[in-house]
């Protein structure tokens, strides 16, 4: 997808330097992927301890072993 963006020059230079690449499109794509991955990790971490497991899990485990 093509887009026209107004971005801070200093921020782009820092991004290119940090990424170790010269291609702006590639650097921005890497940054977007990294941001998405970070948000997914945060969402997963926020779910920690929110699932309720019944005591039946041990019985289910035993049934799986018998198969």
Phi, psi and omega in degrees: 000135177266143179208149174256124183234147173253109184238150179294126182301318180297321180294319179294317178299318179295320178298312180299319179294314181295322181281340180071028178228165182253344183277116183296318181299315180296318180297318180292320178298316177299318180296318180295315178300318180297317179297315180298316179298319179297315180295323177295317178298317179300319180295316178297317179296326180291339179278350182305126178081006182264346179272138178257122178259134179280166179287356181285349184299327180292321178294319178297320179298317179296320178297322179295322180293325181290336183286000000 
